[in-house]
Amino acid sequence: MKKCIKVLAAAIIGFAAVACSSAEKMAEMAQNVRVECNPAVLEAVAGNIDAALTVTYPEGYFHPKAILEVTPVLVYEGGEQAAAKLMYQGEKVKDNYKVVAKDGGVVKENVHFTYVPGMEKSYLELRGVAKYKNKKVNLPSKKVAEGVNTTYMLVKCEGMVPYKADNYMEVIPQTAEGQILYTINSSDVRGSQLTGASLKDFQAALDEIKANERKTLTGTEVVAYASPDGKEDANNKLSDRRAASANKAWSKVVKGHEATAPEVKSVGEDWEGFQALVNESNIQDKDLILRVLSMYSDPAVRESEIKNMSEIYKELKGEVLPELRRARFIANVEYKNFTKEELLQLINDNSDVLDEEALLRVATLVPAEQKPAVYQKAIDKFNSARAAFNLAVAYMELGQDDKAASQLAKCAVDADVLNAQGVIALHKGDLKAAAQKFAASNSAAAKANQGVVDILSGNYASAVENLKDAPGCCHNAVLAYILNGQLDKAAAAAKCEDAPVQYLKAIIAARQGKAGEAKAYLDKATKVEKYAARVAKDIEFVNVK
């Protein structure tokens, strides 16, 4: 009997020892638990760090009455951040945690962290506490991932806000003209026409062209016409004869004045001149005449319809048709406008001589801090809508978004204004408002700016579509290709030689396993302090020495 009691007591003591040691046993066997992290290198996307964990518990590991509390912790320079706790229980625990059988099993979990600066150089570890009855045992921490990729943060968020263009012409085409008039059905040049005011003004213009160092005579023309009354064939022949007689008279007109040999043209019936003169006239029912011209293209039908309006035709015969029996003497001129140097001098010394286009051009030539004053001058003097918008862009260029927003509120809303407002929202970090403005704008610049929003939001495929055709060498387009895994296209798009793109080229090469090329690009990029500081912590270059 005593022997049975001793055996039973020993069994109870042994069972108690096993029970008390279950938590310790789980801690001792923790190295047998396999954990896989996807991605193996954590990645920040839109300010979030997410990973999927696959945990394999071996057979005999999990005590049926134990609870296991696991805390994923991201440890980084300057601190650590814990994710939500993961809770598991053995088969005999009456709770609501995930059950892990004594025979082992696989559990999958998603973990989430919010990015803070310093996480680039970090590691993810799991910290466990095994609980059995009133006993708690800390498991050895298990490192499951190292480093956080923050490549998307290389995005340039300045935004594209093009200035409205000026129409300033460095060379302005001009013409000087004189004309001679003929009597009806005649091609004879009357002496009175050769000494009339029109040709005297033309001769004076030739002399002024010669004397003006800004003007260059590029060619001359003699163009003859017939009025559109009568038969078309006869009028065409009459126009030809007038061209010949006017060309003969040319030498008399330009004698003593500098001119080139003219190009002689015969137009025939001058319907274009007819329409212009009618439009400028005070003839009653002129709208009816213009309507006839728009309705019919056949010269004979036009003439017939107009002649049917007998009272109107009388006025045309007296006021319009005689002015179309003519030959024009034309001098074509190139006027050399103010040079860059002259514009910069005039804006300081005599800006009143500058027109709207000249002021808009000057603003493109002066330093950023001087642009607002020039645009304001164009607004004050010419009420220039383009200058009003450009003033807002100039403020943005100076980092004065509040002033820019106030100025944009004064502008008529168009695609450019909407895009600029979107960029201001982007600068404030309001991605939703920025995207709404870019969609409403639908301009090329807005599309490229939406690509920035896409990168910041983690929509990399959309970013590629919005940035692939962006004008110029687009840093963000290269970045979008990298983030979307299109390294060959990223390399093809990386055509610039500046430090930011050299850094992106280094990332491309590193991802392709070309450590030597990556190092060569880094040598160029890290001449800029910003990239020299980044590269030491960038997980992209862990295999680049």
C-alpha positions in Angstrom: 0.0 0.0 0.0 2.8 2.4 0.9 4.5 1.5 -2.3 1.4 2.4 -4.3 1.1 5.7 -2.5 4.7 6.5 -3.3 4.3 5.7 -6.9 1.2 7.9 -7.2 3.0 10.8 -5.4 5.9 10.5 -7.7 3.6 10.6 -10.7 1.9 13.7 -9.4 5.2 15.4 -8.7 6.4 14.5 -12.2 3.3 15.9 -13.8 3.6 19.1 -11.9 7.2 19.4 -13.0 6.2 19.0 -16.6 3.4 21.5 -16.2 5.6 24.1 -14.6 8.2 23.7 -17.2 5.9 24.0 -20.3 6.5 27.8 -20.6 10.2 27.3 -20.2 10.1 24.5 -22.7 8.5 26.8 -25.3 11.2 29.4 -24.7 13.9 26.7 -25.0 12.4 25.4 -28.3 11.8 28.9 -29.8 14.7 28.5 -32.2 12.7 25.7 -33.8 9.9 28.0 -34.8 10.4 29.1 -38.4 9.3 32.6 -39.5 9.2 34.0 -43.0 8.7 37.6 -43.8 7.4 39.0 -47.1 8.9 41.2 -48.2 12.3 40.1 -46.8 13.4 43.7 -46.8 10.6 45.9 -45.5 9.3 48.7 -47.7 7.7 52.0 -46.9 4.7 52.7 -49.2 2.7 55.9 -48.8 4.1 56.3 -45.3 3.1 52.7 -44.3 5.3 49.6 -43.7 3.4 46.4 -44.1 4.6 42.8 -44.1 3.1 39.3 -44.2 4.5 36.8 -41.7 4.3 33.1 -42.1 5.0 31.3 -38.8 5.6 27.5 -38.7 5.3 25.9 -35.3 6.9 22.4 -35.1 5.3 19.4 -33.7 5.4 19.2 -29.9 6.1 22.9 -29.5 2.8 24.4 -28.3 1.6 23.2 -24.9 -2.2 22.5 -25.1 -2.8 24.8 -22.1 -0.4 27.6 -23.0 -1.0 31.1 -24.3 1.7 32.8 -26.5 1.8 36.5 -26.8 3.9 37.8 -29.8 4.8 41.5 -30.3 6.3 42.5 -33.7 8.7 45.4 -33.0 10.5 47.5 -35.5 13.7 48.7 -33.9 15.4 51.7 -35.5 17.9 54.4 -34.8 16.3 56.6 -32.2 13.5 54.3 -31.0 11.2 51.4 -31.7 7.6 50.9 -32.7 5.5 48.0 -31.8 2.7 46.6 -34.0 -0.5 45.0 -32.7 0.1 42.0 -30.5 -0.5 38.5 -32.0 -2.2 36.1 -29.6 -2.2 32.3 -29.8 -3.5 29.5 -27.6 -3.1 25.8 -27.1 -5.9 23.4 -27.9 -7.2 23.2 -24.3 -7.3 26.9 -23.6 -10.8 28.3 -23.5 -10.2 31.7 -25.0 -10.7 33.5 -28.4 -7.1 33.5 -29.7 -5.8 31.6 -32.7 -5.4 28.0 -31.8 -2.1 26.2 -32.5 -2.2 22.4 -32.1 0.3 20.4 -30.2 1.0 18.6 -33.5 2.2 21.9 -34.9 0.9 24.2 -37.6 1.3 27.3 -39.8 -0.2 30.7 -39.0 -0.2 33.8 -41.2 -0.3 37.3 -40.0 -0.1 40.8 -41.4 1.9 43.4 -39.5 1.8 47.2 -39.9 4.0 50.1 -38.9 3.8 53.8 -39.6 7.0 55.2 -41.0 9.1 57.7 -39.0 12.5 59.0 -39.9 15.3 56.7 -38.9 13.6 53.5 -39.9 15.8 53.2 -43.0 18.3 51.5 -40.8 16.3 49.1 -38.7 15.2 45.5 -38.1 12.0 43.7 -37.4 12.0 41.3 -34.4 9.3 39.2 -32.8 9.2 39.3 -29.0 7.2 36.5 -27.3 5.9 35.7 -23.9 4.7 32.2 -23.1 2.1 31.9 -20.4 1.0 28.9 -18.5 -1.2 29.3 -15.4 0.3 32.1 -13.5 3.8 31.7 -15.0 5.2 33.9 -17.7 8.4 33.3 -19.6 10.0 35.6 -22.1 11.0 33.9 -25.3 14.3 34.9 -27.1 13.5 37.7 -29.6 13.6 36.5 -33.2 14.9 38.9 -35.9 12.9 38.3 -39.1 13.7 41.3 -41.4 16.3 44.0 -41.7 16.1 47.5 -43.1 13.3 49.5 -44.6 13.4 50.6 -48.3 12.3 54.3 -48.6 13.1 54.7 -52.3 9.7 56.2 -53.1 10.6 59.2 -50.8 13.1 60.3 -53.5 10.1 61.7 -55.4 10.3 65.4 -56.2 7.2 67.1 -55.0 7.8 70.6 -56.3 5.3 70.1 -59.1 5.2 71.4 -62.6 3.6 74.8 -63.0 4.6 76.3 -66.4 4.4 80.0 -66.9 2.0 81.3 -69.5 4.1 82.1 -72.6 4.8 85.5 -74.0 4.4 86.3 -77.7 7.4 88.4 -77.9 9.0 88.3 -81.3 12.7 88.9 -81.7 12.2 89.6 -85.4 8.9 91.2 -86.4 7.7 90.9 -90.1 6.4 94.1 -91.4 5.3 95.5 -94.8 5.2 98.9 -96.4 2.7 99.4 -99.3 1.6 101.8 -102.0 -0.8 101.2 -104.9 -2.0 102.5 -108.2 -5.6 102.5 -109.3 -6.8 101.7 -112.9 -9.9 102.8 -114.7 -12.5 100.2 -115.5 -11.3 97.6 -118.1 -7.9 99.5 -118.4 -4.3 98.4 -117.7 -2.8 101.8 -118.5 -0.9 103.4 -115.7 -1.9 107.0 -115.4 0.7 109.6 -114.6 -1.3 111.0 -111.7 -1.1 107.7 -110.0 2.7 107.7 -110.2 2.8 111.0 -108.4 0.0 110.4 -106.0 0.2 110.3 -102.2 0.1 106.5 -102.0 3.3 105.9 -103.9 5.0 108.9 -102.3 4.4 107.3 -98.9 5.8 104.1 -100.3 8.9 105.8 -101.5 9.3 107.5 -98.0 8.9 104.1 -96.4 11.8 102.7 -98.6 14.0 105.5 -97.5 13.1 104.9 -93.8 13.9 101.2 -94.1 17.3 102.0 -95.4 18.0 104.5 -92.7 16.7 102.4 -89.8 19.3 100.0 -88.5 16.6 97.8 -87.0 14.9 97.2 -90.4 16.0 95.0 -93.2 14.4 94.8 -96.6 13.8 91.1 -97.4 12.0 91.4 -100.7 9.5 93.3 -102.8 6.3 92.4 -104.7 4.0 93.8 -107.4 0.5 92.3 -107.1 -2.2 93.2 -109.6 -6.0 92.6 -109.5 -9.3 93.0 -111.3 -12.6 94.0 -109.7 -15.0 91.1 -109.6 -17.5 92.5 -112.1 -17.8 91.1 -115.6 -16.6 87.7 -117.0 -14.0 85.9 -115.0 -11.8 85.0 -118.0 -11.7 88.6 -119.2 -10.9 89.8 -115.7 -8.0 87.3 -115.3 -6.5 88.6 -118.5 -7.0 92.2 -117.5 -5.2 91.4 -114.2 -2.3 89.9 -116.1 -2.0 93.1 -118.2 -2.1 95.3 -115.1 0.7 93.2 -113.5 2.8 93.8 -116.6 2.2 97.6 -116.7 2.7 97.9 -112.9 6.0 96.0 -113.2 7.1 98.4 -115.9 6.2 101.4 -113.7 8.1 99.9 -110.8 11.5 101.1 -112.0 10.1 104.7 -112.2 8.6 104.5 -108.7 11.8 103.2 -106.9 14.3 105.3 -108.9 16.5 107.0 -106.4 15.3 104.7 -103.6 16.8 101.4 -102.5 14.7 98.3 -103.5 15.1 94.8 -104.9 13.6 93.5 -108.1 10.0 92.7 -107.4 8.2 89.3 -107.5 5.3 90.0 -109.9 1.9 88.3 -109.3 -1.5 88.5 -111.0 -4.4 87.5 -108.7 -7.3 88.0 -111.0 -10.7 88.8 -109.5 -10.2 90.3 -106.1 -13.0 88.7 -104.0 -10.9 88.8 -100.9 -10.4 92.5 -101.2 -14.1 92.9 -102.1 -15.2 91.2 -98.9 -12.8 93.3 -96.8 -14.0 96.6 -98.3 -17.7 95.6 -97.9 -17.1 94.6 -94.3 -15.4 98.0 -93.6 -18.1 100.0 -95.5 -21.3 101.7 -94.4 -23.3 100.2 -97.2 -26.8 99.3 -96.2 -27.5 95.6 -96.0 -23.8 94.8 -96.2 -24.5 91.7 -94.1 -26.6 90.4 -97.0 -23.7 90.8 -99.4 -21.3 89.0 -97.0 -23.9 86.2 -96.6 -24.0 85.7 -100.4 -20.2 85.5 -100.5 -20.3 82.8 -97.8 -23.0 80.8 -99.5 -21.6 80.7 -103.0 -18.0 80.0 -104.2 -18.6 80.3 -107.9 -17.6 83.8 -109.0 -20.3 84.0 -111.7 -23.0 83.0 -109.3 -21.7 85.5 -106.7 -21.7 88.3 -109.2 -25.2 87.4 -110.4 -26.7 87.3 -106.9 -25.2 90.6 -106.0 -26.3 92.3 -109.2 -29.9 91.1 -108.5 -29.7 93.4 -105.5 -29.8 96.4 -107.8 -29.8 99.2 -105.2 -27.0 97.7 -103.3 -25.1 97.0 -106.5 -25.2 100.7 -107.4 -23.4 101.5 -104.1 -20.8 98.8 -104.8 -20.1 100.3 -108.3 -19.5 103.7 -106.8 -17.7 102.9 -103.5 -16.1 99.4 -103.6 -15.4 98.2 -107.1 -13.1 101.1 -108.2 -10.8 100.4 -105.2 -10.2 96.9 -106.5 -8.9 97.9 -109.9 -5.4 98.1 -108.7 -1.8 97.0 -108.4 -0.1 96.9 -105.0 3.6 97.8 -104.5 4.8 95.9 -101.4 8.1 96.0 -99.5 8.6 93.1 -97.1 10.6 94.0 -94.0 12.1 92.3 -90.9 12.2 94.5 -87.8 14.8 93.5 -85.2 13.2 93.9 -81.8 14.9 94.7 -78.5 17.7 92.2 -77.7 17.9 90.4 -74.3 20.5 92.9 -73.2 18.4 95.9 -74.3 15.3 94.5 -72.5 17.2 94.2 -69.3 18.5 97.7 -69.6 15.1 99.1 -70.5 13.3 97.5 -67.5 15.6 99.5 -65.3 15.9 102.8 -67.3 12.8 103.2 -69.4 10.2 100.5 -68.9 7.4 102.6 -70.2 8.5 101.9 -73.8 8.0 98.1 -73.2 4.7 96.7 -74.4 2.9 93.7 -72.7 4.8 91.1 -74.6 8.1 92.7 -73.9 7.4 92.9 -70.2 6.4 89.2 -70.1 9.6 88.4 -71.9 11.7 90.5 -69.5 10.2 88.5 -66.6 11.8 85.3 -68.0 15.2 87.0 -68.0 15.4 88.4 -64.5 16.2 86.5 -61.3 13.4 84.8 -59.4 13.2 87.5 -56.8 12.7 90.2 -59.4 9.9 88.5 -61.4 7.0 89.6 -59.2 7.8 93.2 -59.7 7.9 92.8 -63.5 4.7 90.9 -63.7 3.0 93.4 -61.4 4.0 96.2 -63.8 2.4 94.3 -66.7 -0.8 93.9 -64.6 -0.9 97.6 -63.7 -0.2 98.9 -67.2 -2.0 96.4 -69.5 -4.3 94.5 -67.1 -2.5 91.4 -68.4 -4.2 88.1 -67.5 -1.1 86.2 -68.3 1.0 88.3 -66.0 -1.6 87.9 -63.3 -1.2 84.1 -63.5 2.6 84.3 -63.9 2.8 86.4 -60.7 1.3 83.5 -58.8 3.8 81.1 -60.3 6.6 83.4 -59.4 5.4 83.4 -55.8 5.4 79.6 -55.9 8.9 79.6 -57.3 10.0 81.7 -54.2 8.2 79.3 -51.9 5.5 81.8 -51.1 2.4 79.5 -51.6 0.1 81.7 -49.5 0.7 84.7 -51.7 0.4 82.4 -54.8 -3.0 81.1 -53.6 -4.3 84.6 -53.0 -3.1 85.7 -56.5 -4.6 82.7 -58.2 -8.0 83.6 -56.6 -7.9 86.8 -58.7 -7.4 84.9 -62.0 -10.0 83.5 -64.3 -10.2 79.8 -63.7 -8.6 77.7 -66.5 -6.5 74.5 -66.8 -3.3 76.3 -65.7 -4.9 77.9 -62.6 -6.4 74.5 -61.6 -3.1 72.8 -62.0 -1.3 75.5 -59.9 -3.9 75.2 -57.1 -3.3 71.4 -57.2 0.4 71.9 -56.7 -0.2 74.1 -53.7 -2.4 71.4 -52.2 0.4 68.9 -53.0 2.9 71.1 -51.1 0.5 71.0 -48.1 0.3 67.2 -48.2 -3.4 67.3 -49.2 -3.2 64.5 -51.8 -7.0 64.2 -52.2 -7.5 67.9 -53.0 -4.4 67.9 -55.3 -5.7 65.0 -57.3 -9.1 66.7 -57.7 -7.5 69.8 -59.1 -5.2 67.9 -61.4 -8.2 65.9 -62.8 -10.1 69.1 -63.4 -7.2 70.7 -65.1 -6.4 67.7 -67.4 -3.3 69.5 -68.7 0.0 67.8 -69.5 1.6 69.4 -66.5 -1.4 68.3 -64.3 -1.0 64.7 -65.6 2.7 64.7 -64.6 1.8 66.2 -61.2 -0.8 63.5 -60.7 2.0 61.0 -61.2 3.6 62.5 -58.1 0.4 62.0 -56.1 0.4 58.4 -57.4 3.9 57.8 -56.1 3.1 59.3 -52.7 0.0 57.1 -52.6 1.7 53.9 -53.6 -0.1 53.6 -57.0 3.1 52.9 -59.0 1.5 51.6 -62.2 -0.7 54.7 -62.5 2.4 56.8 -61.8 4.2 55.3 -64.8 1.2 56.1 -67.1 1.0 59.6 -65.9 4.7 60.4 -66.0 6.0 58.4 -69.0 5.3 61.3 -71.4 6.1 64.1 -69.1 8.1 66.9 -70.8 11.9 67.1 -70.3 14.2 64.8 -68.4 11.8 63.7 -65.7 13.3 62.5 -62.4 9.9 61.3 -61.3 9.3 59.2 -64.4 12.5 57.3 -63.8 11.5 56.8 -60.2 8.1 55.5 -61.2 9.6 52.9 -63.5 11.9 51.7 -60.7 9.1 51.5 -58.2 7.0 49.6 -60.7 9.8 47.1 -61.3 10.5 48.2 -64.9 14.2 48.6 -64.6 15.0 48.6 -68.3 12.5 51.4 -69.0 13.9 53.3 -66.0 17.4 53.1 -67.3 16.3 54.2 -70.8 14.4 57.2 -69.3 17.4 58.3 -67.1 19.0 60.6 -69.5 20.0 63.5 -67.2 23.4 63.8 -65.6 22.4 65.6 -62.4 22.9 64.1 -59.0 19.3 63.0 -58.3 19.2 61.0 -61.5 22.7 59.6 -60.9 21.4 58.3 -57.6 18.4 56.7 -59.3 20.8 55.1 -61.9 22.7 53.7 -59.0 19.6 52.1 -57.6 18.8 50.6 -61.0 22.2 49.1 -61.3 22.2 47.8 -57.8 18.8 46.1 -58.3 20.2 44.5 -61.5 23.2 43.2 -59.6 25.7 45.5 -61.2 27.5 46.6 -58.1 30.4 48.2 -60.1 28.1 50.4 -62.1 26.1 51.3 -59.0 29.2 52.5 -57.2 30.3 54.6 -60.2 26.9 56.3 -60.3 27.1 56.8 -56.5 30.5 58.4 -56.8 28.8 61.2 -58.9 25.6 61.5 -56.9 27.3 61.6 -53.5 29.1 64.8 -54.4 25.9 66.4 -53.3 25.6 66.3 -49.5 22.0 65.2 -49.5 22.9 61.9 -51.2 26.1 61.4 -49.4 24.1 61.4 -46.1 21.4 59.1 -47.5 23.6 56.4 -49.1 25.0 55.1 -45.8 21.5 54.1 -44.6 19.9 53.1 -47.9 19.1 49.4 -48.0 19.2 49.6 -51.8 23.0 49.5 -51.5 23.6 46.8 -48.9 25.5 44.8 -51.5 27.4 47.7 -53.0 30.7 48.3 -51.3 
